Amino acid sequence: MHEPHCSEYGKLCLQRYGFFHSIGKITHRVFSCTGGMHKVYDPEFYKVVFFSSAPIGVPFLEKLVSDPRFDVTGVVTMPDAPAGRGMKMQENVIKTKGKDITQNIQTPNSLRLDSKKYADEAKQFQQRLTEKKPDFLVVIAYGKIIPKHILDIPAF
């Protein structure tokens, strides 16, 4: 009654964690399965989309990436902005760090579907995020209010 099925879960765990680390997870999964239980979503790892634009988010992003229980499927940060004395365009620190981790970095100008200037961009962003099928979003000092239609996308 689990999703993915226990045998598929076992194969995926062995590939991701190796024999010794996955044997406990697989054993627990098989013995927790009973005939009368309801269908339960229990993946071998969680798909995460990380939202941040501040330097404080860098250690959290690094920790998420290094943990095999999580698969960072996307990084969302603020667009590049002028900074410093000369007001030169500077790349966001999360975008800089995210390039080392994934090629899937998004910098939407707006997340609001009712935005006059960026409504099409917001719709495309929502569609791309929905296609990723994230299990949850991690948000640390992103800098924008995330609308409900974005928060409703993840499984958790």
C-alpha positions in Angstrom: 0.0 0.0 0.0 3.0 2.3 -0.1 3.9 4.5 -3.0 6.4 3.7 -4.5 5.8 -0.1 -4.1 8.2 -1.7 -1.5 10.3 -3.6 -4.1 10.8 -0.4 -6.2 11.6 1.5 -2.9 14.2 -1.2 -2.1 15.9 -0.9 -5.4 16.0 2.9 -5.3 17.3 2.9 -1.7 20.1 0.5 -2.6 21.1 2.7 -5.5 21.0 5.9 -3.5 22.3 4.9 0.0 24.3 1.7 -0.6 23.7 -1.7 1.0 24.4 -1.0 4.7 22.6 2.3 5.0 19.5 1.1 3.1 18.9 -2.3 4.7 17.3 -0.7 7.8 15.1 1.6 5.7 14.0 -1.3 3.5 13.3 -3.6 6.5 11.3 -1.0 8.3 9.3 -0.3 5.1 8.4 -4.0 4.5 7.4 -4.8 8.1 5.3 -1.6 8.4 3.1 -2.8 5.5 -0.2 -4.3 6.6 -3.2 -5.5 4.6 -5.7 -3.0 6.1 -3.6 0.2 5.8 -4.4 3.2 3.6 -2.2 4.1 0.7 0.8 6.1 2.0 3.2 8.3 0.0 6.6 7.4 1.4 9.4 8.1 -1.2 13.0 6.9 -0.8 14.1 10.6 -0.9 12.3 13.9 -1.0 12.3 16.3 -4.0 13.0 19.9 -2.7 12.8 23.3 -4.3 14.9 25.8 -2.4 13.9 29.5 -2.2 16.4 32.0 -0.8 18.2 35.2 -1.8 20.3 36.0 1.3 23.7 34.8 2.3 22.2 33.1 5.3 20.6 30.6 2.9 24.0 29.3 1.6 24.8 26.9 4.5 21.2 25.5 4.4 21.5 24.9 0.7 24.8 23.2 1.1 23.4 20.9 3.9 20.3 20.0 1.8 22.5 19.1 -1.2 24.9 17.0 0.9 22.1 15.0 2.6 21.1 11.9 0.5 17.5 12.1 1.9 16.9 15.1 -0.2 17.1 15.8 -4.0 17.3 19.6 -4.6 15.4 19.8 -8.0 15.5 23.6 -8.2 16.8 26.8 -6.7 14.7 30.0 -6.8 16.3 33.3 -6.0 15.8 37.0 -6.7 17.0 38.5 -10.0 20.4 40.1 -10.2 20.4 43.7 -8.9 22.8 46.6 -8.7 24.8 46.8 -5.5 27.8 48.5 -4.0 29.2 51.9 -4.4 29.2 51.9 -8.2 25.8 50.3 -8.3 27.1 47.6 -10.7 25.0 44.6 -11.4 25.9 41.8 -9.1 24.9 38.2 -9.2 22.9 36.9 -6.2 24.9 34.9 -3.7 22.4 32.0 -3.9 22.6 32.0 -7.7 26.4 31.9 -7.5 26.4 29.0 -5.1 23.4 27.3 -6.9 25.4 27.1 -10.1 27.8 24.6 -8.4 24.8 22.4 -7.4 22.2 22.5 -10.2 21.7 24.1 -13.6 18.0 24.6 -12.7 18.2 28.1 -11.1 15.1 30.3 -11.5 15.0 34.1 -10.9 11.4 35.2 -11.5 10.6 38.9 -11.3 7.2 38.2 -9.8 5.3 35.2 -8.5 1.9 36.9 -8.6 -0.5 35.9 -11.4 -2.2 39.2 -11.1 0.9 41.2 -11.8 0.4 43.7 -14.7 4.0 43.5 -16.0 5.1 39.9 -15.2 1.8 37.8 -15.2 3.0 35.6 -18.1 6.4 35.0 -16.4 4.6 34.1 -13.2 2.3 31.6 -15.0 5.3 30.0 -16.7 7.2 29.8 -13.4 4.2 28.1 -11.7 4.0 25.6 -14.6 7.7 24.7 -14.4 7.4 24.3 -10.6 4.4 22.1 -11.0 6.2 19.9 -13.5 9.0 19.3 -11.0 6.5 17.7 -8.5 8.3 18.8 -5.4 7.6 17.1 -2.1 8.1 20.4 -0.3 9.6 23.9 -0.5 12.4 25.2 1.7 12.2 29.0 2.1 14.9 31.0 3.9 15.0 34.8 3.6 13.6 34.8 0.0 12.6 38.4 0.0 9.2 38.1 -1.6 5.8 37.0 -0.3 5.1 33.6 -1.9 1.5 33.4 -3.1 -0.9 30.6 -2.1 -1.0 29.1 -5.6 2.8 28.4 -5.3 2.5 27.1 -1.7 -0.2 24.6 -2.8 2.1 22.9 -5.4 4.2 20.6 -3.1 2.9 17.4 -1.7 3.6 18.5 1.9 
